[in-house]
Amino acid sequence: MPLEEREERDYEKKVLTVVMMMAMTVSLIAWCGGKEKEADFEDAHPDVDIEYENTSVQAIKEKLSVLAAGGDLPDIFFAWGGECLNRFSRAGRTLDLTPYMEDDPEWRDSFLPSFLSSSVYDGKNYAVPYRSSVLYMLYSKQVFADNNLDVPETWDEFIDVCERLKANEVAPIAFGNSDKWYTMWYVGQFNANYVDAGTRTSDYNPESGAFTDPGYTKAVQTFLDLNDKGYLGTNVNSQDYYQVREEFASGDETSSIVTGGSENYAVSAECKHPDEAVAFLKFMTSKEQALKQTKETGLPNALIGGITEDNSDPVIAAAYETAEDYTAIAEWLDQCVDGNVANTYMASLQEGLDGKTAEDIIADVQKAAKEVAEANK
């Protein structure tokens, strides 16, 4: 082989395209697509070039669907857990990472199990989590002290607290649903409480969804009861989520919910350089990078021991310490199910806050799920 040809081959770069969700804060944009992080990886892998594209929250859902349909997914891409990721795995569009994890169990075992499990489909891992959220109900210590309340430890105690606050003319729960999706955090959690995991797995699959288990109706009714009893405040469908969150932070509301879920890196099954792509995932989810992510941006990582008082708030660090024992987490419902089912759920739940019954809401969901299942035959 001529020297010139050998030199050309030796220095031919392997290009990895990466599409990530563009966050709503400058800090995350800097972290996700930060040139410093890319440069660090490229310095260690001089034969690899990273090409980043940041995309808005809504646009990435549509963009990935279009690219997948054309067999042109980027080498590495962002995906929420649940159906947002499973649709690609089911269609054979994502790379099975199980062999890489079996070869490197230290990497596999570094993740919080509950968030790593969200990328499992048919017993195989198709992504790795880089960001996590844990479901907690936050409360105002000042409001509780002013009203002589103890922190509830059961659902009945929680309802009793809401009643006492309402009697004292204090809004018990900060809630705003002008954008519809906020209801899904509550109902998704209640689904996990009232419907067994196997049934949910079947119903959340677009090919087999039926939603006939009575637990789904109970979940919706439990949520509607909070509104019917006046715990969510008034005119909730005209209240903005971010507005009520600020009111909670300023002390005008008593409690606010924080949901659970994972945000993941997945690799396209058509990636020409899968080993290099996985090496990049290992770099971005390493303990060093994870600690920096949380410290510099405030965004929780998904590693065991990755959230500490050194890089986060002591309350959040304590919360994540309890999360290390979780083996699964209830993902955001609007990300768990097919988009048409999710849109029906959200629209009908919004109507439920204005008087529609739980039975009628689930009837709408069942109809949408049936149409989706028939379309997937």
Beta strands, then each sheet from edge to edge (+ up, - down):
strand 1: 14-21
strand 2: 48-55
strand 3: 76-80
strand 4: 120-121
strand 5: 124-125
strand 6: 128-133
strand 7: 136-139
strand 8: 255-258
strand 9: 261-267
sheet 1: 2+ 1+ 3+ 9- 6+
sheet 2: 4+ 5-
sheet 3: 7+ 8-
end
